[in-house]
Amino acid sequence: MSIKQFLPGFLPWIVFSLVSTRVGPGAVGMAALLAMGVAAAVVVGSLVRGQSPKLIPVTAGVSFAAMGAWAIAFPASDAFLALYGRGVIGLVLAAVMAVSLVTRPFTEQFARASVPAQFWDSPQFHATNRRISAAWAGAVAVMGVGHVISGALDANAADYAGYLIVRPGELLLNWIIPALALYAAYRYTRRVLDGVHHSAALVTR
């Protein structure tokens, strides 16, 4: 399984974050619709390659479409969505990933591209993907919580000066911690996959 295959699914969050926090008040609806468009492009890319739509971009597309519609229908909610939108959608994705652990771990969608079909129903295949999916669900949950805390701090900051100022707390909670959490999930995935490959090599000797 190539981890690079599902990293594009996180692009909608990056687009939404950049547009909603840098353009200024009133940009949430536009940011959400742009993020939905990016998610749709990722889904279409999978279909063009003959692959099934993946959970991450599908969840992002639906979530950002709902947010965009809400922001357009209720303009007064713009400030709230600018502060908490990323966090809420991040937590929704984490919950969807967590639910997949008891149904079919979402990383199996990617693992099947590099694992022979006869192993798709094996206990080891399910167990390995359950561990990897749990790690990514945890990382996304950390990302979502960081966004929510950042929004709460911004909402209560006495010296809040506008969207164009990068504050240390915003940088830490919205970018550095999420990046570190995703990197930790990436490193854990590599360790799990390396262990599986090592065990397979020992068996075939």
PEMO-V381236 format. One line per field, one symbol per residue. ss: DSSP state (a for helix, b for strand, c for the rest). psi: psi as a letter, one per 40 degrees, with the letter a starting at -180 (. if undefined). A space follows every 50 residues. Layout:
BEGIN
ss = ???
psi = ???
END
This chain:
BEGIN
ss = cccaaaaaaaaaaaaaaaaaaacccccaaaaaaaaaaaaaaaaaaaaacc ccccaaaaaaaaaaaaaaaaaaacaaaaaaaaaaaaaaaaaaaaaaaaaa cccccccaaaacccccaaacccaaaaaaaaaaaaaaaaaaaaaaaaaaaa aaaaaacccccccccccaaaaaaaaaaaaaaaaaaaaaaaaaaaaaaaaa aaaac
psi = hhdededdeeddddddddddeddaieedddddddddddddddddddddef iiiidddddddddddddddddddgdeeddddddeddddddddddddddde dechhdeddddddehideedeidddddddddddddddddddddddddddd dddddehdfheidehhiddddddedddddddddddddddddddddddddd ddde.
END
